[in-house]
Amino acid sequence: MKKVVLIAALSVGASVAFAQNIQFYNYIFSSGPLAAGLTASVTSGALANAITFSTPNARVGDNLPLRSGSLSIQYDAATTSGPIFANAVGVNLGGAILGSGTIHFREDVFEIDAFGNEIQLLGTASRTFDSTSGLSWNTVISFSGVQVQRIRAKKYFDLTATDTVAFDLASLGFVNQAPQVVPEPATMTALGLGAAALLRRRRKG
């Protein structure tokens, strides 16, 4: 019975650690000078460790005011409490591309300090989407073994849809982000040592 209780206690501890929420803040949206209609908004808010940006006006092409434009989204995020660190960030994009439409995407993730100063570049991702590839994409930007408590993500989108005989459209629908968190290595070590000590005690008893 004691062994079962020990395992349950460790499981609960790990669950609490991984359930720590990420705080998202300092949102900045901007668009190119020819694309004032390209906007973004936080519609679903932050749920657990993920956030979704809705971009219903980020559309160019046939029957639309623009055939090209750019959009950038920036946010900061920090672990809320406890010895929890981020070691990667997930990216999920959705939208529609038809005809000559293309969307070029790039994201840079930085570590920042408590004052919002960028300390180092943690990782980057980029890709160009067209009607062949479509726009339904997931990737993970790893921090190459680095674990941090504060990040800044900068996303850039360039949309184009030149006029052809086909129906031409480049439309970004949403951008989902999910920082991946892990307990501080020292915390996991302490949990492991504590578990080993309890097991030794049980064997002696």
Protein Blocks (a to p, Z undefined) as FASTA:
>chain_A
ZZmmmmmmmmmmmmmmmmpccddehiacdddfklmmbccddfklpehjaccdddfklcgd
ehiabfbdcdddddddddfbdjdddfbdcdddddddehjbccddddddddddfkopafbd
fbdcdddddfknopaddddddeehpacfbdcddddddddddddfbdcddddfbdcddddd
dddfklmmmmmmmmmmmmmmmmmZZ
